[in-house]
Amino acid sequence: DGTVILWQYESGRELQSWDIRRLSEAPGGTPEGEAEKRSAVSRITSSPDGRHVAVQCERVPTVQILSLEQGAEDRLTPSHQLALPHCPLDITFDPRGRLWVLLDSVDTPLQVYTHAQDGWQCDAADAELRRVTEGLKPF
């Protein structure tokens, strides 16, 4: 149903929840009506340092990033929405904290995003990305 819920593991208490459909309706999100139809969360992954969580939904060409706000109570808050050229098939963080996005595209099968002070940047010039992308191309 497009809901992401953060639970306290030991007690089973709900800590926070987000309706990804509502986040997608924000400016720059999925076009109106699209989010309602395509809201099944298909993948959630956390950065190695635990400061970022990426959420992928089926058939939606965006990835929602939640970031840890540290304070009296640590909270995850929606921080960025990555607009993608194609729908993602899978997402993962590497040990360096970069977000790798496998796309449903023959021409651009993979993108890598790096966190910077002002947000997430697509690093199309990354040498490792070029090497892996070459390996994904059909013969």
C-alpha positions as CSV (number, residue, x, y, z in Angstrom):
1,D,0.0,0.0,0.0
2,G,3.0,2.3,-0.2
3,T,3.6,2.6,3.5
4,V,7.0,2.4,5.1
5,I,7.0,1.6,8.8
6,L,10.0,1.8,11.1
7,W,9.7,-0.6,14.1
8,Q,11.6,-1.0,17.3
9,Y,13.0,-4.5,16.8
10,E,12.9,-5.8,20.4
11,S,9.6,-4.4,21.5
12,G,7.7,-4.4,18.2
13,R,6.6,-0.8,18.8
14,E,6.0,1.4,15.8
15,L,8.5,4.3,15.8
16,Q,7.6,6.1,12.5
17,S,5.7,5.6,9.3
18,W,5.6,7.3,5.9
19,D,3.1,7.1,3.1
20,I,5.4,7.0,0.0
21,R,2.4,8.0,-2.1
22,R,2.3,11.4,-0.3
23,L,6.0,11.9,-0.6
24,S,5.7,11.2,-4.4
25,E,3.0,13.9,-4.7
26,A,5.5,16.5,-3.6
27,P,6.8,18.9,-6.3
28,G,9.1,16.9,-8.6
29,G,7.5,13.6,-7.6
30,T,5.5,11.2,-9.6
31,P,2.7,12.7,-11.7
32,E,-0.7,13.0,-10.1
33,G,-2.6,9.7,-10.1
34,E,0.5,7.7,-10.9
35,A,1.6,7.4,-7.3
36,E,-1.8,6.0,-6.3
37,K,-1.6,3.2,-8.9
38,R,2.0,2.3,-8.4
39,S,2.8,2.4,-4.7
40,A,4.0,-1.1,-3.7
41,V,7.3,-0.7,-1.9
42,S,9.7,-3.3,-3.4
43,R,13.1,-2.6,-1.8
44,I,14.4,-0.8,1.3
45,T,18.2,-0.6,1.9
46,S,20.3,1.3,4.4
47,S,23.7,3.0,4.0
48,P,26.6,1.3,5.8
49,D,26.8,4.2,8.4
50,G,23.0,4.0,9.0
51,R,22.4,7.6,8.2
52,H,20.4,7.1,5.0
53,V,17.6,4.7,3.9
54,A,16.6,4.3,0.2
55,V,13.1,3.2,-0.7
56,Q,12.2,1.8,-4.1
57,C,8.6,1.3,-5.3
58,E,7.5,-0.9,-8.1
59,R,7.1,0.8,-11.5
60,V,7.9,4.3,-10.2
61,P,11.0,6.1,-11.7
62,T,12.1,7.6,-8.4
63,V,14.0,6.5,-5.3
64,Q,13.0,8.2,-2.0
65,I,15.8,8.9,0.5
66,L,15.2,9.1,4.2
67,S,17.9,10.6,6.4
68,L,18.7,10.2,10.1
69,E,18.2,13.4,12.1
70,Q,20.2,13.1,15.3
71,G,19.0,14.8,18.4
72,A,17.2,13.9,21.6
73,E,15.3,11.3,19.6
74,D,16.9,10.0,16.4
75,R,14.4,10.2,13.6
76,L,14.4,9.4,9.9
77,T,13.0,12.1,7.8
78,P,12.3,12.3,4.0
79,S,15.2,14.2,2.6
80,H,15.6,13.6,-1.2
81,Q,13.8,12.1,-4.1
82,L,16.0,10.9,-6.9
83,A,14.2,11.3,-10.3
84,L,15.5,8.4,-12.5
85,P,15.4,8.2,-16.3
86,H,13.8,4.7,-16.0
87,C,12.2,2.5,-13.4
88,P,14.6,0.9,-11.0
89,L,14.9,-2.9,-10.8
90,D,17.1,-2.9,-7.6
91,I,19.0,-0.6,-5.3
92,T,21.8,-1.1,-2.9
93,F,24.5,0.9,-1.0
94,D,28.1,-0.1,-1.4
95,P,30.6,-0.1,1.5
96,R,31.6,3.5,0.6
97,G,28.0,4.7,1.0
98,R,27.3,5.2,-2.7
99,L,23.8,4.3,-3.9
100,W,23.8,1.9,-6.9
101,V,20.6,1.8,-8.9
102,L,19.9,-0.9,-11.5
103,L,17.6,0.5,-14.1
104,D,15.1,-1.1,-16.6
105,S,17.1,0.1,-19.6
106,V,19.5,-1.4,-22.1
107,D,21.2,2.0,-22.8
108,T,21.6,3.1,-19.2
109,P,21.4,0.0,-17.0
110,L,23.1,1.4,-14.0
111,Q,23.5,4.7,-12.1
112,V,25.5,5.5,-9.0
113,Y,24.7,8.3,-6.6
114,T,27.1,9.9,-4.1
115,H,25.9,12.0,-1.1
116,A,27.3,15.5,-0.9
117,Q,26.4,18.4,1.4
118,D,23.6,19.6,-0.8
119,G,22.1,16.3,-1.7
120,W,22.7,13.2,-3.8
121,Q,24.6,13.6,-7.1
122,C,24.6,11.1,-10.0
123,D,28.2,10.3,-10.8
124,A,28.1,9.3,-14.4
125,A,31.9,9.7,-14.8
126,D,32.7,7.1,-12.1
127,A,35.3,4.6,-13.5
128,E,33.8,1.7,-11.5
129,L,30.4,2.5,-12.9
130,R,31.7,2.5,-16.5
131,R,33.5,-0.9,-15.9
132,V,30.3,-2.5,-14.4
133,T,28.1,-1.0,-17.1
134,E,30.3,-2.5,-19.8
135,G,30.0,-5.9,-18.2
136,L,26.2,-5.6,-18.3
137,K,26.0,-4.9,-22.0
138,P,24.8,-7.7,-24.2
139,F,27.4,-9.3,-26.6
